[in-house]
Amino acid sequence: MNQELNRETIEQAYRYMLTARKLDERLAQLYRAGDIFGGVFLGKGQEALSVSVGMALRKGDIYAPLIRDGAGRLAFGETVLDALRNCLGSPLGPMRARDGNVHRGRPREGCMAMISHLGASISVVNGALMAKRMKGESGFMGAACIGEGATSTGAFHEALNQAAIEKLPLLLVVANNQYAYSTPTTMQFACKKLTDKAVGYGVTAHEVDGTDLESCWNTLQSAARKAREGEGPQLIVAELLRLCGHGEHDDAHYVTDDMKQSNVGKDCMELARTLMTSQHGFSDQELQEWETSTQKDINHSISIVKQEGGPDPYTHSWNPLATRELNEQANGIAK
């Protein structure tokens, strides 16, 4: 059954979007202050799509988020502390200070660590779904999130072909943000639109305005229902624009003014705010109070993580996460 976008659910969705946007802003500030090493990649402009994916999933599902899926991660159960601990290098983070920024996850809870070569994440989700099927589980689903650039990879072809043949309950969500880093879509694919690719695989395709929370919500809920009911993989292509550079190191000078002024250049947060006040009865004062409290909570979490510090190189265990010892500890075999 589809979850209705009523007053309660839209408040929840908007709060996840707001938290993701404010957290991104603080991460950018921390990066510029020299507190974060590596890179910072923001989800500005993608929050409506992201939260709709995360909220279409349930406990027991599989989720492979995209680099800009902060809102979806939060909706699927990631905490602000988890995100900050990973980005700031705390050994208490989900990857135990082994990797910064977006390469984080909790696979035992169904959230896969992001693979930078995004097409590869589809087969990871496929494998997890097939394992669940072999165990006799039912009612589960998986979501793999990629950008339009990943649709040009061999990994995309092989994994989507496999998912279609096996009729896996997969949501393959493509955020078409018009640029694969700085490469425009005109240099990425020759088909008129990415949903055309679905026909060759025998897969159902859905197009959606990625700037519109209500449209994203309805599309993802419908696609999730089809996947769970055995109709096979669903390809969702969302049209939107990355409202920032590829990362904080990139000024996005290659994005044209015409693109910024087009429909895909609209800010989903501003549109969601209008939807909240005009159709769901929330006041500007309520939304401002949420913004203030969200910022306060994020700042409090930052202070906690900064006090934790980084790993002590003399005492920290640098064994990989997949060692037998760690696996046994995680399953309660060893003390």
URNORHU-V968642 format. One record per backbone hydrogen bond with DSSP energy under -1.0 kcal/mol. NH is the residue of the N-H (numbers start at 1). CO is the residue of the C=O. E is the energy in kcal/mol with one decimal. If there is no record, write none. Layout:
nh & co & e
NH & CO & E
NH & CO & E
//
This chain:
nh & co & e
6 & 4 & -1.9
10 & 6 & -2.5
11 & 7 & -1.4
12 & 8 & -1.9
13 & 9 & -2.7
14 & 10 & -2.7
15 & 11 & -2.4
16 & 12 & -1.9
17 & 13 & -2.4
18 & 14 & -3.0
19 & 15 & -2.6
20 & 16 & -2.5
21 & 17 & -2.4
22 & 18 & -2.7
23 & 19 & -2.6
24 & 20 & -2.3
25 & 21 & -2.1
26 & 22 & -1.9
27 & 23 & -2.5
28 & 24 & -2.4
29 & 25 & -1.7
30 & 26 & -2.6
31 & 27 & -2.3
32 & 28 & -2.3
33 & 29 & -1.5
34 & 31 & -1.4
35 & 30 & -2.7
46 & 43 & -2.7
50 & 46 & -2.4
51 & 47 & -2.8
52 & 48 & -1.4
53 & 49 & -1.7
54 & 50 & -2.4
55 & 51 & -2.4
61 & 58 & -2.1
62 & 141 & -2.2
63 & 110 & -3.2
64 & 143 & -2.9
69 & 66 & -1.5
73 & 69 & -2.5
74 & 70 & -2.0
75 & 71 & -2.2
76 & 72 & -1.8
77 & 74 & -1.1
78 & 73 & -2.8
83 & 79 & -1.9
84 & 80 & -2.6
85 & 81 & -3.1
86 & 82 & -2.0
87 & 83 & -2.4
88 & 84 & -2.7
90 & 85 & -2.6
93 & 90 & -1.7
96 & 93 & -1.6
98 & 95 & -1.5
103 & 100 & -1.3
104 & 102 & -2.2
106 & 111 & -1.4
109 & 106 & -2.0
110 & 107 & -1.7
111 & 106 & -1.7
112 & 63 & -2.9
118 & 116 & -1.7
120 & 117 & -2.3
121 & 118 & -1.7
122 & 119 & -1.0
125 & 121 & -1.9
126 & 122 & -2.6
127 & 123 & -2.5
128 & 124 & -1.9
129 & 125 & -2.5
130 & 126 & -2.6
131 & 127 & -2.1
132 & 128 & -1.9
133 & 129 & -2.1
134 & 130 & -2.5
135 & 131 & -1.4
136 & 133 & -1.6
137 & 132 & -2.3
142 & 169 & -2.4
143 & 62 & -2.2
144 & 171 & -2.7
145 & 64 & -2.3
146 & 173 & -2.9
148 & 175 & -1.0
151 & 148 & -1.0
152 & 149 & -1.6
153 & 150 & -1.6
157 & 153 & -1.4
158 & 154 & -2.6
159 & 155 & -2.3
160 & 156 & -2.5
161 & 157 & -2.3
162 & 158 & -2.1
163 & 159 & -2.7
164 & 160 & -2.2
165 & 161 & -2.3
166 & 162 & -2.6
168 & 163 & -2.3
170 & 168 & -2.3
171 & 142 & -2.9
172 & 234 & -2.9
173 & 144 & -2.4
174 & 236 & -3.5
175 & 146 & -2.8
176 & 174 & -1.1
176 & 238 & -2.3
177 & 175 & -1.7
180 & 183 & -2.9
181 & 179 & -1.1
182 & 180 & -1.0
183 & 180 & -1.9
185 & 178 & -1.2
187 & 184 & -1.8
188 & 185 & -1.9
189 & 185 & -1.8
196 & 193 & -1.6
197 & 194 & -1.5
198 & 195 & -1.2
201 & 198 & -1.1
202 & 199 & -1.0
203 & 198 & -2.2
204 & 233 & -1.0
206 & 235 & -2.6
208 & 237 & -2.0
210 & 239 & -1.7
212 & 209 & -1.6
216 & 212 & -2.6
217 & 213 & -2.9
218 & 214 & -2.4
219 & 215 & -2.4
220 & 216 & -2.6
221 & 217 & -2.5
222 & 218 & -2.1
223 & 219 & -2.6
224 & 220 & -2.5
225 & 221 & -2.0
226 & 222 & -2.0
227 & 223 & -2.4
228 & 224 & -2.6
229 & 225 & -1.8
230 & 227 & -1.4
231 & 226 & -2.5
234 & 170 & -3.0
235 & 204 & -3.0
236 & 172 & -2.5
237 & 206 & -2.9
238 & 174 & -2.8
239 & 208 & -2.4
240 & 176 & -2.0
243 & 44 & -2.2
248 & 40 & -2.3
250 & 247 & -2.2
255 & 252 & -1.5
260 & 256 & -1.9
261 & 257 & -2.0
265 & 262 & -1.0
266 & 263 & -1.4
271 & 267 & -2.0
272 & 268 & -2.3
273 & 269 & -2.2
274 & 270 & -1.9
275 & 271 & -2.1
276 & 272 & -2.4
277 & 273 & -1.9
278 & 274 & -2.9
279 & 275 & -1.8
282 & 276 & -2.0
287 & 283 & -2.0
288 & 284 & -2.2
289 & 285 & -2.3
290 & 286 & -2.2
291 & 287 & -1.9
292 & 288 & -2.4
293 & 289 & -2.5
294 & 290 & -2.6
295 & 291 & -2.2
296 & 292 & -2.0
297 & 293 & -2.4
298 & 294 & -2.3
299 & 295 & -2.4
300 & 296 & -2.1
301 & 297 & -2.1
302 & 298 & -2.3
303 & 299 & -2.0
304 & 300 & -1.7
305 & 301 & -2.4
306 & 302 & -2.6
307 & 303 & -1.4
308 & 304 & -1.1
309 & 305 & -1.2
316 & 312 & -2.9
323 & 320 & -1.6
327 & 323 & -2.3
328 & 324 & -2.6
329 & 325 & -2.2
330 & 326 & -2.4
331 & 327 & -1.3
332 & 329 & -1.4
333 & 328 & -3.0
//
